[in-house]
Amino acid sequence: MPILRLHQLRTRHVGPIELSVDAGECVCVHGASGSGKTLLLRAIADLDAHAGDAYLDAQPCTMLAAPEWRRSVALVAAESQWWGERVGDHFETDIDAGWLQQLGLPEEAIDWQLSRCSTGERQRLALLRTLMHEPAVLLLDEPTGNLDQESTRRVEELLADYRRQRHVAVLWVSHDSAQIERVAHRSFLLRDGGLAEEKRVPRCR
Ligand SMILES: Nc1ncnc2c1ncn2[C@@H]1O[C@H](COP(=O)(O)OP(=O)(O)OP(=O)(O)O)[C@@H](O)[C@H]1O
């Protein structure tokens, strides 16, 4: 059963889009810079005005309060947002030490000042912040865009474990065709406002 379903979804540059992402499935979207990938994810997260509908299971976005929808259908933006001084100010509970280790971050990272964090450290910490809210759907906007090869692999592995264990639906925007080959069950090219399916592999991973 699809956990995320888009019906006639239209943003400023994209649509109408029909798309379903199943529980435990990873769907990748790529396309030229400026083709509207970020705006599509923001519309699904109900952060920008849009027409058409997004559903979580059978429930339309319009039936849920915006914070509730965004907690379940969570966007990890390409540029993470921070407001407090310490990393720990942004987490309601302690970060799972195993997750930090899996991402190559030390346990003390929770006590770091944001001002000292590198872009790549911020990107990994922002991903953990989102995962800790246990969303049913993950919308990922170039989640490894600032990372070296090893950190990229670590993020890919953590996300695969998380998706499989919790049957999360993942919609992943990436510019990296090798990454899409590694992580996607299906992939789509976003061009001229529409999604064209390119790849489908049996769901055995
Ligand atoms: N607030 C806005 N007002 C007007 N135009 C916007 C706004 N935000 C984005 N755009 C335009 O919409 C188009 C799509 O932007 P979007 O950020 O979705 O592209 P993208 O496919 O994610 O690109 P990239 O791969 O470079 O991140 C771009 O031409 C961008 O300039």
The ligand as an ORCA input file, in Angstrom:
! r2SCAN-3c Opt
* xyz 0 1
  N      10.435     31.833     -3.944
  C      10.626     31.742     -5.254
  N      10.126     32.681     -6.099
  C      10.322     32.595     -7.428
  N      10.984     31.599     -8.031
  C      11.497     30.642     -7.255
  C      11.345     30.649     -5.829
  N      11.981     29.572     -5.321
  C      12.502     28.919     -6.378
  N      12.219     29.569     -7.533
  C      12.622     29.166     -8.887
  O      11.986     27.940     -9.162
  C      12.827     27.132     -9.982
  C      12.957     25.763     -9.332
  O      13.684     25.903     -8.127
  P      14.152     24.649     -7.275
  O      14.874     25.181     -6.089
  O      12.991     23.763     -7.027
  O      15.153     23.931     -8.285
  P      15.970     22.574     -8.109
  O      15.525     21.644     -9.183
  O      15.841     22.094     -6.707
  O      17.434     23.067     -8.400
  P      18.881     22.637     -7.816
  O      19.177     21.278     -8.409
  O      19.776     23.708     -8.335
  O      18.778     22.629     -6.314
  C      14.152     27.870    -10.117
  O      14.165     28.504    -11.376
  C      14.110     28.895     -9.003
  O      14.825     30.063     -9.335
*
